[in-house]
Amino acid sequence: MSNIGFSYIAIHPGEILKEELEARDISQKDFAKAISVSYTMLNEILNGKRSITADFAILVEAALGTPAEHWLNMQARYNLQTAKTKETIKSRFESIRNISPWITQRSSLIPTV
């Protein structure tokens, strides 16, 4: 499926965090306990079923030393890329692009791939 402006697959930041925990040999149960969140919540994040929030990112920074901004930026990029692959958004994008009075001689703001 093509998407608007991206040619790669979106990776949820939870998957990256899961790999980080595995690389550091930290169990999900121990990490959840260390940052005072439920195991269920952590597991949902690590499996891409829940977004990383600012609060959660701050807790991860405290525990692992990785900047909270890093995790939030990854989540924002994931959200944007995921939205751009939705057919309804792609259709609306093209419809607006075709009638928008504010688009001038510029090349596409979001190139179609």
C-alpha positions in Angstrom: 0.0 0.0 0.0 1.4 3.4 -0.9 1.2 6.2 1.6 1.6 10.0 1.6 5.2 11.0 1.9 6.8 7.8 3.4 8.3 4.8 1.8 9.1 2.8 4.9 7.1 0.8 7.5 6.0 2.5 10.7 7.6 1.1 13.7 5.9 1.7 17.1 8.4 3.1 19.7 7.3 0.4 22.1 9.0 -2.2 19.8 12.2 -0.2 20.2 11.8 0.0 23.9 11.2 -3.7 24.0 14.5 -4.3 22.2 16.2 -1.9 24.5 15.0 -3.8 27.6 16.0 -7.1 26.0 19.5 -5.8 25.2 19.9 -4.6 28.8 18.5 -8.0 30.1 15.7 -6.2 31.9 12.4 -8.2 32.2 9.1 -6.5 31.5 7.9 -7.3 35.0 11.0 -5.8 36.7 10.9 -2.7 34.5 7.2 -2.1 35.1 7.8 -2.4 38.9 10.9 0.0 38.6 8.9 2.7 36.9 5.7 2.1 38.9 3.4 1.2 36.1 1.2 -1.9 35.7 2.7 -4.8 33.8 -0.4 -4.7 31.5 0.2 -1.1 30.6 3.9 -1.7 29.8 3.1 -4.8 27.8 0.6 -3.0 25.7 3.1 -0.3 24.9 5.8 -2.8 24.1 3.4 -4.6 21.7 2.3 -1.4 20.0 -1.2 -1.5 21.4 -0.8 1.7 23.5 1.0 5.0 22.8 3.9 6.3 24.7 2.7 9.4 26.7 4.8 12.3 28.0 4.4 10.9 31.5 5.6 7.5 30.5 8.5 8.9 28.5 9.7 10.8 31.6 9.6 7.6 33.6 11.6 5.8 30.9 14.2 8.6 30.9 14.5 8.3 34.7 15.1 4.5 34.5 17.2 4.2 31.3 18.7 7.6 30.8 17.3 7.9 27.3 15.7 11.4 26.8 11.9 11.6 27.1 11.9 13.7 23.9 13.4 10.7 22.0 10.5 8.5 22.9 7.9 11.2 22.2 9.4 12.1 18.9 9.3 8.4 17.9 5.7 8.2 18.9 4.8 11.4 17.0 6.5 10.1 13.8 4.7 6.8 14.2 1.3 8.4 14.6 1.9 10.7 11.6 3.1 7.9 9.4 0.3 5.6 10.4 -2.3 8.4 9.7 -0.8 9.0 6.3 -1.4 5.4 5.3 -5.2 5.5 6.0 -7.2 5.5 2.8 -9.7 8.1 4.2 -6.9 10.5 5.0 -5.2 10.0 1.7 -8.4 10.6 -0.1 -9.2 13.8 1.9 -5.6 15.0 1.4 -5.8 14.7 -2.4 -9.3 16.3 -2.4 -8.1 19.3 -0.4 -4.8 19.5 -2.3 -6.8 19.8 -5.6 -8.9 22.7 -4.4 -6.8 24.5 -1.9 -6.3 28.2 -2.7 -3.2 28.4 -0.5 -1.1 26.0 -2.5 1.0 27.9 -5.1 3.9 27.0 -7.3 5.4 25.0 -4.5 6.0 21.3 -5.1 4.0 19.0 -3.0 4.3 19.5 0.7 3.9 15.8 1.2 5.0 13.9 -1.9 3.0 10.9 -3.1 5.1 7.7 -3.2 
